[in-house]
Amino acid sequence: MNKDWNPELYLRFNKERTQPAIDLLNRIEADAPTKILDVGCGPGNSTQALAQRWPAATILGIDNSVAMIEKAKADYPHARWEVMDALNIKYVGEFDIVFSNAVIHWIPDHGSLLKNLFHALNDKGVLAIQMPLYHEMPVYALVEERYRQMFPESSFESDHVFNFHSAGYYYEILAQMPCNFSIWETSYMHVMESHAQIVEMIKSTGLKPYLDEIRDNAQKVDFENSVLHHLPTVYKIQSNGRILFPFKRLFLLVGKS
Ligand SMILES: C[S@@+](CC[C@H](N)C(=O)[O-])C[C@H]1O[C@@H](n2cnc3c(N)ncnc32)[C@H](O)[C@@H]1O
């Protein structure tokens, strides 16, 4: 059962989550964009980063989570927000920038999605996308393994929720489109105080579909504890007691040509 997002829990790691958005928008060469679309704006953190760089632009944040849009409206009441599914975007030639940070892995069929977002750009527009490469991280395999161990009868398939692909997959799509583009990957070395902090960080994102699947609250806690118990096998404690949690991310920057 899919539950809505928890904006407060998500924003506990606001700095770590927004840094890739800042890094991505800093790569965009646009002096004075007037219209920007933030797809999957969440609680408005990425939208706010866009507004700080281009204060004169009109920015529309869209998200299909009511809880996320309510939080964005509450924190940034003067900005423009709409509950909208990215799959229903029908803009043509409207935006200078279409931006999406940490979203599209929740959406299927990236071939159609990228073409649709590209169509929303005007003639000089730029499409800028970042997504986590969570499936390449040890924590993903660990969570999968713990879930299968604890719930062997479950028919839940994480690849029905997550849509992860390689750089090569995006290259094939973009090479067929009338555009110029760059693709790169970055690993962010998050310094965590404890393994429990890693669980806290993924609880509102990568762990969420598994937790949504488990109905019984006591079983949810057992599952979280099982993940926590095994995390030291894949993320070692440094000599000062902290833990490095490398977070891989893939970036796409696409311009009209
Ligand atoms: C990890 S958050 C990213 C929030 C923000 N962009 C950031 O930079 O932190 C992912 C967001 O994507 C939204 N999302 C997922 N699927 C979506 C869809 N099909 N259409 C619109 N938003 C979607 C979720 O509701 C959630 O708010």
The ligand as a Tripos MOL2 file, in Angstrom:
@<TRIPOS>MOLECULE
LIG
   27    29     1     0     0
SMALL
NO_CHARGES

@<TRIPOS>ATOM
      1 C1         12.8900   12.5840   -3.2130 C.3       1 LIG1
      2 S1         11.6470   13.8060   -3.4280 S.3       1 LIG1
      3 C2         12.4980   15.1220   -4.2470 C.3       1 LIG1
      4 C3         12.0440   16.4640   -3.7700 C.3       1 LIG1
      5 C4         12.8610   17.6540   -4.2500 C.3       1 LIG1
      6 N1         12.8170   17.7960   -5.6970 N.3       1 LIG1
      7 C5         14.3170   17.6110   -3.8090 C.2       1 LIG1
      8 O1         15.1690   18.0730   -4.5750 O.co2     1 LIG1
      9 O2         14.6310   17.1720   -2.7090 O.co2     1 LIG1
     10 C6         10.7690   13.0380   -4.7580 C.3       1 LIG1
     11 C7          9.4700   13.7560   -5.0630 C.3       1 LIG1
     12 O3          8.9860   13.2630   -6.3180 O.3       1 LIG1
     13 C8          7.5720   13.2470   -6.2390 C.3       1 LIG1
     14 N2          7.0520   12.3660   -7.2910 N.ar      1 LIG1
     15 C9          7.2120   11.0360   -7.3980 C.ar      1 LIG1
     16 N3          6.5520   10.5910   -8.4900 N.ar      1 LIG1
     17 C10         5.9710   11.6720   -9.0670 C.ar      1 LIG1
     18 C11         5.1500   11.8650  -10.2060 C.ar      1 LIG1
     19 N4          4.7820   10.8350  -10.9650 N.pl3     1 LIG1
     20 N5          4.7400   13.1060  -10.5080 N.ar      1 LIG1
     21 C12         5.0980   14.1710   -9.7300 C.ar      1 LIG1
     22 N6          5.8620   14.0430   -8.6310 N.ar      1 LIG1
     23 C13         6.2980   12.8090   -8.3010 C.ar      1 LIG1
     24 C14         7.3050   12.7620   -4.8250 C.3       1 LIG1
     25 O4          5.9880   13.0400   -4.4160 O.3       1 LIG1
     26 C15         8.3700   13.4950   -4.0290 C.3       1 LIG1
     27 O5          7.9130   14.7170   -3.5300 O.3       1 LIG1
@<TRIPOS>BOND
     1     1     2 1
     2     2     3 1
     3     2    10 1
     4     3     4 1
     5     4     5 1
     6     5     6 1
     7     5     7 1
     8     7     8 2
     9     7     9 1
    10    10    11 1
    11    11    12 1
    12    11    26 1
    13    12    13 1
    14    13    14 1
    15    13    24 1
    16    14    15 ar
    17    14    23 ar
    18    15    16 ar
    19    16    17 ar
    20    17    18 ar
    21    17    23 ar
    22    18    19 1
    23    18    20 ar
    24    20    21 ar
    25    21    22 ar
    26    22    23 ar
    27    24    25 1
    28    24    26 1
    29    26    27 1
@<TRIPOS>SUBSTRUCTURE
     1 LIG1         1 GROUP 0 **** ****
